[in-house]
């Protein structure tokens, strides 16, 4: 009986301490084709890339996002975003 009480006590202590919660963070790049290199075309492509990235991050359950960079290529726009499930973690993600 003592062993059972001891095991239950240890189990409750482990549950109380629990495992650390790890924040999930991802860096994603979204590419959108560019019709021409005019300013309205680039703005529309960036807006579309932003919307796609936000939808993807929300679908993964990541609620905190920031833009990490954007590139305009001859035929496409690339938008990089960092998304995380913890507030403040997006700034700490190391980008390459």
N, CA, C and O atoms as a GROMACS GRO file, in nm:
protein
  384
    1UNK      N    1   0.082  -0.120   0.000
    1UNK     CA    2   0.000   0.000   0.000
    1UNK      C    3   0.087   0.126   0.000
    1UNK      O    4   0.054   0.225  -0.065
    2UNK      N    5   0.197   0.120   0.074
    2UNK     CA    6   0.286   0.235   0.079
    2UNK      C    7   0.344   0.267  -0.058
    2UNK      O    8   0.361   0.383  -0.094
    3UNK      N    9   0.373   0.163  -0.135
    3UNK     CA   10   0.429   0.183  -0.268
    3UNK      C   11   0.327   0.254  -0.357
    3UNK      O   12   0.363   0.343  -0.434
    4UNK      N   13   0.201   0.216  -0.347
    4UNK     CA   14   0.096   0.279  -0.428
    4UNK      C   15   0.083   0.426  -0.392
    4UNK      O   16   0.074   0.511  -0.481
    5UNK      N   17   0.084   0.458  -0.265
    5UNK     CA   18   0.075   0.597  -0.220
    5UNK      C   19   0.196   0.676  -0.270
    5UNK      O   20   0.184   0.789  -0.316
    6UNK      N   21   0.314   0.614  -0.261
    6UNK     CA   22   0.435   0.680  -0.308
    6UNK      C   23   0.429   0.705  -0.458
    6UNK      O   24   0.464   0.814  -0.504
    7UNK      N   25   0.385   0.605  -0.536
    7UNK     CA   26   0.375   0.621  -0.681
    7UNK      C   27   0.273   0.729  -0.719
    7UNK      O   28   0.298   0.808  -0.810
    8UNK      N   29   0.161   0.733  -0.650
    8UNK     CA   30   0.060   0.836  -0.678
    8UNK      C   31   0.116   0.973  -0.645
    8UNK      O   32   0.093   1.069  -0.719
    9UNK      N   33   0.188   0.985  -0.535
    9UNK     CA   34   0.248   1.113  -0.497
    9UNK      C   35   0.348   1.159  -0.602
    9UNK      O   36   0.348   1.276  -0.641
   10UNK      N   37   0.433   1.069  -0.646
   10UNK     CA   38   0.532   1.103  -0.750
   10UNK      C   39   0.461   1.143  -0.879
   10UNK      O   40   0.500   1.240  -0.943
   11UNK      N   41   0.358   1.069  -0.916
   11UNK     CA   42   0.284   1.101  -1.039
   11UNK      C   43   0.219   1.239  -1.030
   11UNK      O   44   0.223   1.316  -1.126
   12UNK      N   45   0.160   1.272  -0.915
   12UNK     CA   46   0.099   1.403  -0.898
   12UNK      C   47   0.204   1.514  -0.901
   12UNK      O   48   0.179   1.622  -0.956
   13UNK      N   49   0.320   1.488  -0.843
   13UNK     CA   50   0.426   1.589  -0.847
   13UNK      C   51   0.473   1.613  -0.990
   13UNK      O   52   0.496   1.727  -1.030
   14UNK      N   53   0.486   1.506  -1.068
   14UNK     CA   54   0.527   1.521  -1.207
   14UNK      C   55   0.422   1.596  -1.288
   14UNK      O   56   0.456   1.677  -1.375
   15UNK      N   57   0.296   1.570  -1.260
   15UNK     CA   58   0.190   1.643  -1.331
   15UNK      C   59   0.190   1.791  -1.293
   15UNK      O   60   0.163   1.877  -1.376
   16UNK      N   61   0.218   1.818  -1.166
   16UNK     CA   62   0.219   1.958  -1.122
   16UNK      C   63   0.333   2.035  -1.187
   16UNK      O   64   0.316   2.150  -1.227
   17UNK      N   65   0.449   1.972  -1.196
   17UNK     CA   66   0.563   2.037  -1.260
   17UNK      C   67   0.540   2.045  -1.410
   17UNK      O   68   0.563   2.150  -1.470
   18UNK      N   69   0.496   1.938  -1.469
   18UNK     CA   70   0.465   1.935  -1.612
   18UNK      C   71   0.587   1.951  -1.698
   18UNK      O   72   0.699   1.972  -1.651
   19UNK      N   73   0.563   1.940  -1.824
   19UNK     CA   74   0.672   1.961  -1.920
   19UNK      C   75   0.669   2.105  -1.968
   19UNK      O   76   0.563   2.167  -1.971
   20UNK      N   77   0.782   2.158  -2.003
   20UNK     CA   78   0.784   2.296  -2.051
   20UNK      C   79   0.708   2.310  -2.182
   20UNK      O   80   0.710   2.219  -2.266
   21UNK      N   81   0.643   2.421  -2.199
   21UNK     CA   82   0.570   2.448  -2.323
   21UNK      C   83   0.665   2.514  -2.421
   21UNK      O   84   0.722   2.619  -2.391
   22UNK      N   85   0.683   2.454  -2.534
   22UNK     CA   86   0.773   2.508  -2.635
   22UNK      C   87   0.692   2.587  -2.737
   22UNK      O   88   0.590   2.539  -2.786
   23UNK      N   89   0.738   2.703  -2.768
   23UNK     CA   90   0.672   2.786  -2.868
   23UNK      C   91   0.708   2.735  -3.007
   23UNK      O   92   0.822   2.696  -3.033
   24UNK      N   93   0.610   2.736  -3.094
   24UNK     CA   94   0.635   2.698  -3.233
   24UNK      C   95   0.658   2.825  -3.313
   24UNK      O   96   0.586   2.924  -3.297
   25UNK      N   97   0.757   2.823  -3.397
   25UNK     CA   98   0.784   2.937  -3.484
   25UNK      C   99   0.826   2.886  -3.621
   25UNK      O  100   0.901   2.790  -3.632
   26UNK      N  101   0.778   2.952  -3.724
   26UNK     CA  102   0.815   2.916  -3.860
   26UNK      C  103   0.850   3.042  -3.939
   26UNK      O  104   0.798   3.151  -3.913
   27UNK      N  105   0.938   3.025  -4.034
   27UNK     CA  106   0.967   3.132  -4.130
   27UNK      C  107   0.920   3.080  -4.264
   27UNK      O  108   0.966   2.976  -4.310
   28UNK      N  109   0.829   3.153  -4.326
   28UNK     CA  110   0.775   3.108  -4.453
   28UNK      C  111   0.799   3.212  -4.560
   28UNK      O  112   0.804   3.332  -4.533
   29UNK      N  113   0.815   3.164  -4.682
   29UNK     CA  114   0.830   3.253  -4.797
   29UNK      C  115   0.718   3.222  -4.895
   29UNK      O  116   0.695   3.106  -4.929
   30UNK      N  117   0.649   3.325  -4.939
   30UNK     CA  118   0.540   3.311  -5.035
   30UNK      C  119   0.579   3.382  -5.163
   30UNK      O  120   0.619   3.498  -5.160
   31UNK      N  121   0.566   3.312  -5.274
   31UNK     CA  122   0.600   3.368  -5.405
   31UNK      C  123   0.473   3.388  -5.485
   31UNK      O  124   0.390   3.298  -5.495
   32UNK      N  125   0.458   3.507  -5.542
   32UNK     CA  126   0.343   3.539  -5.626
   32UNK      C  127   0.396   3.589  -5.760
   32UNK      O  128   0.487   3.673  -5.765
   33UNK      N  129   0.338   3.536  -5.868
   33UNK     CA  130   0.380   3.577  -6.002
   33UNK      C  131   0.348   3.725  -6.025
   33UNK      O  132   0.250   3.778  -5.973
   34UNK      N  133   0.433   3.788  -6.102
   34UNK     CA  134   0.421   3.931  -6.128
   34UNK      C  135   0.392   3.951  -6.277
   34UNK      O  136   0.467   3.906  -6.363
   35UNK      N  137   0.279   4.020  -6.306
   35UNK     CA  138   0.242   4.044  -6.446
   35UNK      C  139   0.340   4.137  -6.514
   35UNK      O  140   0.389   4.107  -6.622
   36UNK      N  141   0.368   4.249  -6.451
   36UNK     CA  142   0.469   4.343  -6.500
   36UNK      C  143   0.532   4.409  -6.378
   36UNK      O  144   0.490   4.384  -6.265
   37UNK      N  145   0.630   4.494  -6.400
   37UNK     CA  146   0.701   4.554  -6.288
   37UNK      C  147   0.649   4.691  -6.251
   37UNK      O  148   0.721   4.770  -6.189
   38UNK      N  149   0.526   4.722  -6.289
   38UNK     CA  150   0.469   4.852  -6.252
   38UNK      C  151   0.440   4.854  -6.102
   38UNK      O  152   0.422   4.750  -6.040
   39UNK      N  153   0.436   4.973  -6.046
   39UNK     CA  154   0.413   4.987  -5.902
   39UNK      C  155   0.280   4.925  -5.857
   39UNK      O  156   0.277   4.855  -5.756
   40UNK      N  157   0.168   4.950  -5.929
   40UNK     CA  158   0.042   4.886  -5.887
   40UNK      C  159   0.049   4.734  -5.892
   40UNK      O  160  -0.009   4.667  -5.806
   41UNK      N  161   0.119   4.679  -5.991
   41UNK     CA  162   0.133   4.534  -6.001
   41UNK      C  163   0.213   4.478  -5.884
   41UNK      O  164   0.176   4.374  -5.828
   42UNK      N  165   0.320   4.544  -5.848
   42UNK     CA  166   0.404   4.499  -5.736
   42UNK      C  167   0.326   4.508  -5.606
   42UNK      O  168   0.331   4.416  -5.524
   43UNK      N  169   0.253   4.618  -5.585
   43UNK     CA  170   0.173   4.634  -5.462
   43UNK      C  171   0.066   4.525  -5.452
   43UNK      O  172   0.045   4.469  -5.345
   44UNK      N  173  -0.001   4.495  -5.564
   44UNK     CA  174  -0.104   4.392  -5.563
   44UNK      C  175  -0.043   4.255  -5.533
   44UNK      O  176  -0.100   4.177  -5.456
   45UNK      N  177   0.072   4.225  -5.592
   45UNK     CA  178   0.138   4.097  -5.567
   45UNK      C  179   0.182   4.085  -5.421
   45UNK      O  180   0.169   3.979  -5.361
   46UNK      N  181   0.235   4.194  -5.364
   46UNK     CA  182   0.273   4.192  -5.222
   46UNK      C  183   0.151   4.172  -5.133
   46UNK      O  184   0.157   4.097  -5.036
   47UNK      N  185   0.042   4.239  -5.165
   47UNK     CA  186  -0.081   4.224  -5.087
   47UNK      C  187  -0.130   4.079  -5.092
   47UNK      O  188  -0.170   4.023  -4.990
   48UNK      N  189  -0.126   4.020  -5.211
   48UNK     CA  190  -0.170   3.881  -5.227
   48UNK      C  191  -0.078   3.785  -5.151
   48UNK      O  192  -0.126   3.693  -5.085
   49UNK      N  193   0.053   3.807  -5.158
   49UNK     CA  194   0.147   3.723  -5.085
   49UNK      C  195   0.126   3.736  -4.934
   49UNK      O  196   0.134   3.637  -4.862
   50UNK      N  197   0.099   3.856  -4.888
   50UNK     CA  198   0.073   3.879  -4.746
   50UNK      C  199  -0.052   3.802  -4.701
   50UNK      O  200  -0.050   3.736  -4.597
   51UNK      N  201  -0.160   3.812  -4.779
   51UNK     CA  202  -0.284   3.743  -4.743
   51UNK      C  203  -0.265   3.592  -4.742
   51UNK      O  204  -0.316   3.524  -4.653
   52UNK      N  205  -0.192   3.539  -4.839
   52UNK     CA  206  -0.166   3.395  -4.843
   52UNK      C  207  -0.085   3.352  -4.721
   52UNK      O  208  -0.115   3.250  -4.659
   53UNK      N  209   0.017   3.429  -4.686
   53UNK     CA  210   0.101   3.396  -4.570
   53UNK      C  211   0.021   3.399  -4.440
   53UNK      O  212   0.036   3.311  -4.356
   54UNK      N  213  -0.062   3.501  -4.424
   54UNK     CA  214  -0.143   3.512  -4.302
   54UNK      C  215  -0.240   3.395  -4.292
   54UNK      O  216  -0.256   3.337  -4.185
   55UNK      N  217  -0.306   3.361  -4.402
   55UNK     CA  218  -0.398   3.246  -4.400
   55UNK      C  219  -0.324   3.118  -4.362
   55UNK      O  220  -0.375   3.037  -4.284
   56UNK      N  221  -0.204   3.098  -4.417
   56UNK     CA  222  -0.126   2.979  -4.385
   56UNK      C  223  -0.085   2.974  -4.239
   56UNK      O  224  -0.094   2.869  -4.175
   57UNK      N  225  -0.041   3.087  -4.186
   57UNK     CA  226  -0.001   3.092  -4.045
   57UNK      C  227  -0.119   3.065  -3.953
   57UNK      O  228  -0.107   2.991  -3.856
   58UNK      N  229  -0.233   3.125  -3.984
   58UNK     CA  230  -0.352   3.103  -3.902
   58UNK      C  231  -0.399   2.958  -3.910
   58UNK      O  232  -0.446   2.902  -3.812
   59UNK      N  233  -0.385   2.897  -4.028
   59UNK     CA  234  -0.423   2.756  -4.043
   59UNK      C  235  -0.335   2.664  -3.958
   59UNK      O  236  -0.379   2.558  -3.915
   60UNK      N  237  -0.210   2.706  -3.934
   60UNK     CA  238  -0.120   2.629  -3.848
   60UNK      C  239  -0.137   2.663  -3.700
   60UNK      O  240  -0.070   2.605  -3.615
   61UNK      N  241  -0.227   2.756  -3.669
   61UNK     CA  242  -0.250   2.794  -3.530
   61UNK      C  243  -0.151   2.897  -3.477
   61UNK      O  244  -0.138   2.914  -3.356
   62UNK      N  245  -0.082   2.965  -3.566
   62UNK     CA  246   0.016   3.067  -3.527
   62UNK      C  247  -0.050   3.204  -3.539
   62UNK      O  248  -0.094   3.243  -3.647
   63UNK      N  249  -0.056   3.276  -3.428
   63UNK     CA  250  -0.132   3.400  -3.425
   63UNK      C  251  -0.048   3.527  -3.427
   63UNK      O  252  -0.103   3.636  -3.444
   64UNK      N  253   0.081   3.516  -3.411
   64UNK     CA  254   0.168   3.634  -3.408
   64UNK      C  255   0.261   3.628  -3.528
   64UNK      O  256   0.336   3.531  -3.546
   65UNK      N  257   0.256   3.732  -3.611
   65UNK     CA  258   0.331   3.733  -3.735
   65UNK      C  259   0.403   3.865  -3.756
   65UNK      O  260   0.362   3.969  -3.704
   66UNK      N  261   0.511   3.859  -3.832
   66UNK     CA  262   0.579   3.981  -3.874
   66UNK      C  263   0.643   3.956  -4.010
   66UNK      O  264   0.682   3.844  -4.042
   67UNK      N  265   0.651   4.061  -4.088
   67UNK     CA  266   0.716   4.053  -4.219
   67UNK      C  267   0.867   4.054  -4.196
   67UNK      O  268   0.919   4.138  -4.123
   68UNK      N  269   0.936   3.960  -4.260
   68UNK     CA  270   1.080   3.948  -4.242
   68UNK      C  271   1.157   3.997  -4.364
   68UNK      O  272   1.280   4.006  -4.360
   69UNK      N  273   1.088   4.028  -4.472
   69UNK     CA  274   1.156   4.079  -4.590
   69UNK      C  275   1.072   4.056  -4.714
   69UNK      O  276   0.981   3.973  -4.715
   70UNK      N  277   1.104   4.129  -4.818
   70UNK     CA  278   1.036   4.113  -4.947
   70UNK      C  279   1.137   4.137  -5.058
   70UNK      O  280   1.226   4.221  -5.046
   71UNK      N  281   1.121   4.060  -5.166
   71UNK     CA  282   1.208   4.076  -5.283
   71UNK      C  283   1.122   4.085  -5.408
   71UNK      O  284   1.025   4.011  -5.423
   72UNK      N  285   1.159   4.175  -5.496
   72UNK     CA  286   1.092   4.186  -5.625
   72UNK      C  287   1.187   4.134  -5.730
   72UNK      O  288   1.293   4.193  -5.754
   73UNK      N  289   1.149   4.024  -5.793
   73UNK     CA  290   1.228   3.964  -5.901
   73UNK      C  291   1.166   4.006  -6.034
   73UNK      O  292   1.057   4.065  -6.035
   74UNK      N  293   1.230   3.978  -6.146
   74UNK     CA  294   1.174   4.018  -6.275
   74UNK      C  295   1.034   3.962  -6.302
   74UNK      O  296   0.952   4.027  -6.367
   75UNK      N  297   1.005   3.842  -6.252
   75UNK     CA  298   0.876   3.781  -6.282
   75UNK      C  299   0.796   3.740  -6.158
   75UNK      O  300   0.692   3.676  -6.172
   76UNK      N  301   0.841   3.776  -6.039
   76UNK     CA  302   0.771   3.735  -5.916
   76UNK      C  303   0.807   3.826  -5.799
   76UNK      O  304   0.906   3.899  -5.801
   77UNK      N  305   0.722   3.818  -5.697
   77UNK     CA  306   0.746   3.887  -5.570
   77UNK      C  307   0.754   3.779  -5.463
   77UNK      O  308   0.671   3.688  -5.460
   78UNK      N  309   0.854   3.788  -5.376
   78UNK     CA  310   0.871   3.692  -5.268
   78UNK      C  311   0.858   3.767  -5.136
   78UNK      O  312   0.930   3.864  -5.112
   79UNK      N  313   0.767   3.722  -5.051
   79UNK     CA  314   0.746   3.783  -4.919
   79UNK      C  315   0.784   3.681  -4.813
   79UNK      O  316   0.735   3.568  -4.814
   80UNK      N  317   0.872   3.719  -4.721
   80UNK     CA  318   0.913   3.632  -4.610
   80UNK      C  319   0.845   3.681  -4.483
   80UNK      O  320   0.846   3.800  -4.453
   81UNK      N  321   0.786   3.586  -4.408
   81UNK     CA  322   0.720   3.618  -4.281
   81UNK      C  323   0.765   3.520  -4.175
   81UNK      O  324   0.797   3.405  -4.204
   82UNK      N  325   0.766   3.567  -4.051
   82UNK     CA  326   0.791   3.482  -3.935
   82UNK      C  327   0.661   3.477  -3.857
   82UNK      O  328   0.602   3.581  -3.827
   83UNK      N  329   0.617   3.356  -3.823
   83UNK     CA  330   0.493   3.339  -3.748
   83UNK      C  331   0.520   3.250  -3.628
   83UNK      O  332   0.600   3.156  -3.636
   84UNK      N  333   0.454   3.279  -3.517
   84UNK     CA  334   0.472   3.201  -3.395
   84UNK      C  335   0.342   3.198  -3.316
   84UNK      O  336   0.250   3.275  -3.341
   85UNK      N  337   0.336   3.107  -3.219
   85UNK     CA  338   0.217   3.100  -3.134
   85UNK      C  339   0.236   3.174  -3.003
   85UNK      O  340   0.144   3.179  -2.921
   86UNK      N  341   0.353   3.233  -2.981
   86UNK     CA  342   0.381   3.308  -2.859
   86UNK      C  343   0.410   3.453  -2.893
   86UNK      O  344   0.488   3.481  -2.984
   87UNK      N  345   0.349   3.545  -2.821
   87UNK     CA  346   0.375   3.687  -2.844
   87UNK      C  347   0.520   3.719  -2.810
   87UNK      O  348   0.571   3.675  -2.707
   88UNK      N  349   0.585   3.795  -2.895
   88UNK     CA  350   0.723   3.833  -2.872
   88UNK      C  351   0.824   3.734  -2.927
   88UNK      O  352   0.941   3.769  -2.943
   89UNK      N  353   0.783   3.612  -2.958
   89UNK     CA  354   0.875   3.512  -3.009
   89UNK      C  355   0.916   3.542  -3.153
   89UNK      O  356   1.025   3.504  -3.195
   90UNK      N  357   0.830   3.610  -3.229
   90UNK     CA  358   0.861   3.635  -3.370
   90UNK      C  359   0.987   3.719  -3.385
   90UNK      O  360   1.058   3.704  -3.484
   91UNK      N  361   1.016   3.806  -3.290
   91UNK     CA  362   1.136   3.888  -3.298
   91UNK      C  363   1.261   3.808  -3.269
   91UNK      O  364   1.370   3.845  -3.313
   92UNK      N  365   1.247   3.697  -3.196
   92UNK     CA  366   1.363   3.620  -3.154
   92UNK      C  367   1.404   3.513  -3.254
   92UNK      O  368   1.511   3.454  -3.240
   93UNK      N  369   1.320   3.486  -3.355
   93UNK     CA  370   1.352   3.381  -3.452
   93UNK      C  371   1.468   3.427  -3.538
   93UNK      O  372   1.464   3.535  -3.597
   94UNK      N  373   1.570   3.344  -3.545
   94UNK     CA  374   1.688   3.378  -3.624
   94UNK      C  375   1.658   3.354  -3.771
   94UNK      O  376   1.613   3.246  -3.809
   95UNK      N  377   1.682   3.454  -3.853
   95UNK     CA  378   1.658   3.440  -3.996
   95UNK      C  379   1.791   3.425  -4.069
   95UNK      O  380   1.895   3.469  -4.022
   96UNK      N  381   1.784   3.362  -4.184
   96UNK     CA  382   1.906   3.337  -4.262
   96UNK      C  383   1.892   3.397  -4.398
   96UNK      O  384   1.983   3.388  -4.480
   0.00000   0.00000   0.00000
